Structure formats: structure tokens, C-alpha cells
Amino acid sequence: MLLAGDVGGTKTLLGLFAAARERPTAVDVAEFVTLDYDGLEPMIEAFLQSRRFEPRRIDAACFGVAGAVNAQVARLTNVPWRVDGAAVGKTLGFTRSRLLNDLEALAYGVNVLQPDELAILQQGVALSDGNAAVIAAGTGLGEALLLNVDGRFVPGESEGGHADFAARPPRELDLVRELTRIFGRVSVEHVLSGAGLVNLYQFTHDSFGTEPMATPHSVAPARLCSGVGAVEDASELPARISRAAMDRQCERCEEALEMFVSAYGAEAGNIALRAVATAGVYVGGGIAPKILPALESGAFLEAFRAKEPMAHLVATIPVAVILNPDAGLLGAASYAQYLSLKT
């Protein structure tokens, strides 16, 4: 049996999988609120105990975590956890275990996704000898490269979401000036994430507050428009803002979502160029499926393609949204299966 985990800033998925020829089969999957636990080990223990499953029956385990992994140790970006992969394996008695960056784990999932788990934004022409890339906005922003080595994708982690945000039109330049005043430095994640959408909302509504939210990348709005309405939990804000925009309840919410979609397309085009991702760019994370109509409206691809003198290249790159919400968990399970086969 395989154990896999997708540890995010908001929620964590843990699952037991059975090995299969190409794609591991999910046997039992559970969702946890990440901050309900002090660390990964007690969460795994709670999961296995609730299933009355002995750790010694695990052939291999793999966990994707939202943070940079160095020597199998990660400090999660939006969660006050330090995860030591070797210690997790030793404490729980796993013979084979591995810690991956969450986007690296998602990249392993890309290899085994089915056509009905993807929504095509740009058909393009996939080159069999090309590289690929993954970009995923959710609680934070993650990016990963899939390098083509002898016909096989080899995923590699990246912390590109913490790189500097590249403003393009004058409206984005104004946004960067405002965010710089508040945060001192503007990363891509300050714009492309759940907190980033809240920042865009505050910019279009001129309603920047001063109280910090759970993430260091945003502050709570000083006031909310009638389209969004009152919220008890700040984590509800991104969904409420995008819904108000797509339902056309508030013009300023519409502008915020339009800016988000355009910036998302531009950054996806950036990673397409950095990876020379002629085999495809995959858009993952929790936000994309929820705003799919907005991504399909044209603004995303317009920004994705606006890459002169390389516009001709990006216009041929396939672009797809990952619809499977468990793709990161599936990727971790796929790597666990690879571990289980190693001698």
C-alpha cells in the first residue's frame, strides 16, 4: 500500500493508494484543515489510526508540501510548520518516504492525468521532445518545470511564485506602487493567489485596510462592497469576490478578476518561455477550476501570447486547466509508487 499527502496552506489531503501499472488507484482519501494540527506527523497518525491501518503496511510514502525542500526539510510558506522528511519516515516507521515541493508533486501527477481531467484553453501543437510547465494559484502561487530527459518528464521544483511581479499595463504599474507602499516588495504571489485576489479587490475599490490576514501577502479590506457582502471568515473573500465578478454584481469586482486573469495569463506565458514548454503548460491549483469561464473569456490567452518576439512560439504551446482537485495527491502517490519499485 502507498501513502500520499498534499499539504497546502489551507487544507491537506492524505490518501492510501494501491499500486497499478500506470496510475495508482485511490483506496481511501481524507481532507484535513492544515492548521488544526501542530505538524505533519500527528496528522498522518490521526489518519492511519482512524482507518485502523498499521504504518508497517506502507510500502512507500510521499508528501508534497507548500514550501522549498532542502535536504528533505521544508519550512512551509503559509503554515508555521517545519517538516523533516527523514524524521517523518523514522517516527512513523516507513521504509521508504520522500518529501517533495507541492508543485513538484503536482508535476508528477500531470504525467498520469486523463483527457477528461483537463480543460483545454489553447490546443496548440504538443512536441514529443519538448519540456512542460505547471503553474498553480491557490493559497499561494506555485510553479514547476517538467524537463524532457530522453522522452521522460522529470519534474523539478521552483519558488517562482516568490519572484518579483512584472507589471505590464499602466493599471498594473499603479497596482505595484500601491502594493509596494503596503508590503515593501511585490512578489507574483501578492497578485496571483487567494490573497492576491483580495489585494486586487482592495486596489480596485480603494479599500486597503491595515489588519493582517492569515497570509503575509494581504491585509483585510477596510470595507466590503454590496456585491461581496459581509463575511465572517476572511478565507471566504476570494471566492466571494470572484463570484460577485462572474455574476456581474459589482463592476470593480469585475475589474479585479479581469486583472487577476490577465496577470495569470502573463505569468503562465513567462514560465512557458523559461521552460520552453513546447509540450504544454498546465494550470493547476484551487482557483482555476472555480473561475474557468473567466479563464476562457480570452484575457488569459491574450496575455499569455503577448510575448514578442516569441509570440509565435507561445501561440503554439498547448495550455490546459487541471480539473482534478486531487492531482497533487495523485502526483505524490505516483512518486510513492516509483519509490516502492526501487531496489
C-alpha positions in Angstrom: 0.0 0.0 0.0 1.1 3.5 -0.8 0.6 6.7 1.4 0.5 10.1 -0.2 -0.1 13.6 1.0 -0.8 17.0 -0.5 0.0 19.6 2.2 -1.3 23.0 1.5 -1.6 26.3 3.3 -5.3 25.8 3.9 -6.1 22.2 3.5 -4.2 18.9 3.4 -5.2 15.7 1.6 -3.9 12.3 2.8 -4.6 9.1 0.9 -4.0 5.4 0.7 -3.3 4.1 -2.8 -2.9 0.7 -4.4 -0.1 0.4 -6.9 -1.1 0.0 -10.5 0.7 -0.3 -13.8 0.5 3.3 -14.8 -1.6 5.3 -12.3 -2.0 4.4 -8.6 -5.6 3.7 -7.5 -7.1 5.7 -4.6 -8.3 3.5 -1.8 -9.1 6.0 0.9 -8.7 9.8 0.9 -9.4 12.2 3.7 -9.2 16.0 3.9 -7.8 17.9 6.9 -7.7 21.6 7.9 -3.9 22.1 7.9 -3.7 24.4 10.9 -5.8 22.1 13.1 -2.6 20.1 13.6 0.8 21.1 15.0 2.7 19.2 12.3 2.5 16.5 9.6 3.3 13.5 11.9 0.3 13.9 14.2 -2.0 14.4 11.1 -0.7 11.2 9.5 -1.1 9.3 12.8 -4.7 10.5 13.1 -5.5 9.5 9.6 -4.0 6.0 9.9 -5.5 5.4 13.3 -8.9 6.4 12.1 -8.6 3.8 9.4 -7.0 1.2 11.8 -4.2 0.9 9.4 -0.7 -0.1 10.6 2.2 2.1 9.3 4.3 -1.1 8.7 1.9 -2.0 5.9 3.0 1.2 3.9 5.4 0.2 1.1 6.3 3.8 0.3 5.1 7.3 1.3 5.4 10.7 -0.4 4.2 14.1 0.7 4.0 17.3 -1.4 4.4 20.4 0.9 3.9 24.0 0.1 7.4 25.2 0.6 11.0 24.9 -0.5 12.5 21.4 0.3 16.2 21.4 1.1 17.9 18.1 2.2 14.4 16.7 2.9 13.5 19.6 5.2 10.9 22.2 4.5 9.6 25.3 6.2 6.1 25.8 4.9 5.4 29.2 3.4 2.0 29.9 4.7 1.9 27.5 7.7 4.1 27.7 10.8 5.4 24.1 10.3 8.9 22.7 9.8 8.6 19.3 8.1 11.6 17.0 8.3 11.0 14.2 5.8 13.6 11.8 7.3 12.0 12.3 10.8 8.5 11.7 9.5 9.7 8.4 8.0 11.6 7.3 11.1 8.8 8.3 13.5 6.1 6.5 11.7 8.2 3.6 10.6 8.1 4.0 6.8 10.7 2.0 4.9 10.7 4.4 2.0 9.4 8.0 2.2 10.1 11.3 0.4 9.2 14.9 0.8 8.6 17.0 -2.4 7.6 20.6 -3.1 3.9 20.6 -3.7 4.2 21.8 -7.3 6.9 19.2 -7.9 4.4 16.6 -6.7 1.6 18.1 -8.9 4.0 17.8 -11.8 4.3 14.1 -11.3 0.5 14.0 -11.4 0.5 15.7 -14.8 2.1 12.6 -16.3 -0.9 10.4 -15.5 -3.9 12.7 -15.9 -6.7 11.6 -18.3 -8.2 13.9 -21.0 -11.4 14.4 -19.1 -9.4 15.8 -16.2 -8.3 18.8 -18.3 -10.0 21.8 -19.8 -8.2 23.0 -22.9 -7.6 26.7 -23.2 -5.2 26.6 -26.2 -5.0 23.4 -28.3 -1.5 24.2 -29.6 0.8 21.5 -31.0 2.5 19.4 -28.4 6.0 18.4 -29.2 7.0 15.0 -28.0 10.6 16.1 -27.3 9.5 19.3 -25.5 9.5 20.4 -21.9 6.4 21.3 -20.0 5.5 23.5 -17.0 2.9 23.8 -14.2 1.6 27.0 -12.6 -0.9 26.9 -9.8 -2.6 29.7 -7.8 -4.3 28.8 -4.6 -3.5 29.9 -1.0 -0.1 30.8 -2.6 1.4 30.5 -6.1 3.5 27.6 -7.2 5.4 26.8 -10.3 7.3 23.8 -11.5 9.2 22.7 -14.6 9.0 19.3 -16.3 12.2 18.8 -18.2 12.1 16.2 -21.0 15.0 13.8 -20.4 15.2 11.1 -23.1 11.5 11.2 -23.7 10.5 11.2 -20.0 9.3 14.2 -17.9 11.5 14.8 -14.9 9.8 17.4 -12.6 11.8 20.0 -10.7 10.6 22.3 -8.0 10.6 26.1 -8.2 9.9 29.0 -5.9 8.9 31.3 -8.8 5.8 32.4 -7.0 8.1 34.5 -4.8 9.9 36.1 -7.7 9.2 39.8 -8.4 5.8 40.6 -10.1 6.3 42.0 -13.6 3.8 44.8 -14.2 2.7 45.4 -17.8 -0.1 48.0 -18.5 -0.3 51.3 -16.6 -3.0 50.0 -14.3 -0.7 47.2 -13.1 2.1 49.8 -12.6 -0.3 51.7 -10.3 -1.1 48.4 -8.5 2.6 47.8 -7.9 3.1 51.2 -6.5 0.3 50.7 -4.0 1.4 47.2 -3.0 5.0 48.4 -2.6 3.7 51.1 -0.2 2.0 48.4 1.9 4.3 45.4 1.6 7.7 46.9 0.7 8.2 44.4 -2.1 5.7 42.9 -4.6 6.1 39.2 -5.5 4.0 37.3 -8.0 2.1 35.7 -5.1 1.0 39.2 -3.9 -1.2 39.3 -7.1 -1.7 35.6 -8.1 -3.2 33.8 -5.1 -6.3 33.9 -3.0 -4.7 36.8 -1.0 -3.6 38.3 -4.3 -7.2 38.5 -5.5 -8.1 40.2 -2.2 -5.3 42.7 -2.9 -6.7 43.4 -6.4 -10.2 43.8 -4.9 -8.8 46.4 -2.5 -6.9 48.2 -5.2 -10.0 48.5 -7.5 -12.2 49.5 -4.5 -9.6 51.8 -2.9 -10.2 50.0 0.4 -6.9 48.8 1.7 -7.1 48.1 5.4 -4.3 47.7 7.9 -5.2 44.4 9.8 -3.2 41.4 8.6 -4.9 38.4 7.2 -3.8 34.8 7.9 -1.3 35.1 5.0 1.5 37.6 5.0 0.6 38.6 1.4 -2.6 40.5 2.2 -4.4 42.7 4.7 -8.1 42.6 5.4 -10.2 45.2 3.4 -11.2 48.3 5.3 -14.7 47.8 3.9 -16.6 45.4 1.6 -18.9 46.3 -1.3 -22.5 45.1 -1.5 -21.6 42.6 -4.2 -19.3 40.7 -1.8 -21.4 41.3 1.3 -20.4 40.6 4.9 -18.1 37.6 5.6 -17.3 36.0 8.9 -14.1 34.3 7.7 -11.5 36.2 5.6 -10.7 33.0 3.8 -14.1 33.3 2.1 -13.2 36.6 0.4 -11.5 35.3 -2.8 -14.5 33.1 -3.7 -17.0 35.8 -2.8 -15.1 38.4 -4.9 -14.8 36.1 -8.0 -18.5 35.1 -7.7 -19.5 38.8 -7.5 -17.4 39.4 -10.6 -18.7 36.5 -12.6 -22.3 37.3 -11.7 -21.7 40.9 -12.7 -22.9 42.2 -9.3 -20.0 44.7 -9.0 -18.0 46.5 -11.7 -15.0 46.9 -9.5 -15.0 43.2 -8.6 -15.2 42.5 -12.4 -12.1 44.7 -12.9 -10.3 42.9 -10.0 -11.0 39.5 -11.6 -10.0 40.7 -15.1 -6.7 42.0 -13.7 -6.2 38.6 -12.0 -6.9 36.6 -15.1 -4.7 38.8 -17.3 -1.8 38.7 -14.8 -2.3 34.9 -14.6 -2.0 34.5 -18.3 1.1 36.7 -18.5 2.9 34.7 -15.7 1.8 31.4 -17.4 3.4 32.8 -20.6 6.6 33.7 -18.6 7.0 30.2 -17.3 6.3 28.8 -20.8 9.2 30.8 -22.1 11.5 29.9 -19.2 10.9 26.2 -19.6 10.5 26.4 -23.4 7.4 24.4 -22.6 6.5 23.1 -26.1 4.9 20.0 -24.6 2.4 22.1 -22.7 1.6 24.4 -19.8 -0.8 23.1 -17.1 -2.7 25.5 -14.9 -3.5 23.9 -11.5 -4.4 25.0 -8.0 -7.7 25.5 -6.4 -8.7 28.8 -8.1 -8.5 28.0 -11.8 -11.4 25.5 -12.0 -13.6 27.9 -10.0 -13.1 30.7 -12.4 -12.9 28.7 -15.6 -15.4 30.8 -17.5 -13.2 33.9 -16.8 -10.1 32.0 -18.0 -11.9 31.0 -21.2 -13.0 34.6 -21.9 -9.9 35.5 -23.9 -8.0 37.8 -21.5 -5.8 34.9 -20.2 -4.7 33.8 -23.6 -4.2 37.3 -24.9 -1.7 38.0 -22.1 -0.2 34.5 -22.5 0.5 35.2 -26.1 1.7 38.8 -25.8 5.4 37.8 -25.7 7.1 39.4 -28.7 9.5 38.5 -30.2 8.4 35.0 -29.0 4.7 35.4 -29.7 4.9 32.8 -32.5 6.3 30.3 -30.1 3.8 30.7 -27.2 0.9 30.7 -29.7 1.7 27.0 -30.5 2.1 25.8 -26.9 -0.8 23.7 -25.5 -2.4 25.2 -22.4 -4.8 23.3 -20.2 -6.5 23.8 -16.8 -6.3 20.8 -14.4 -9.8 19.9 -13.3 -8.9 17.1 -10.9 -8.8 18.6 -7.4 -6.7 15.7 -6.2 -4.0 16.0 -8.9 -1.3 17.0 -6.4 -2.2 14.0 -4.2 -2.2 11.7 -7.3 1.3 13.0 -8.1 2.6 12.3 -4.7 1.1 8.8 -4.9 2.8 8.3 -8.3 6.2 9.2 -6.8 5.5 6.9 -3.9 4.8 4.1 -6.4 8.2 4.9 -8.1 9.8 4.7 -4.6 8.2 1.3 -3.9 9.7 -0.1 -7.1 13.3 1.0 -6.3 15.6 -1.7 -5.0 
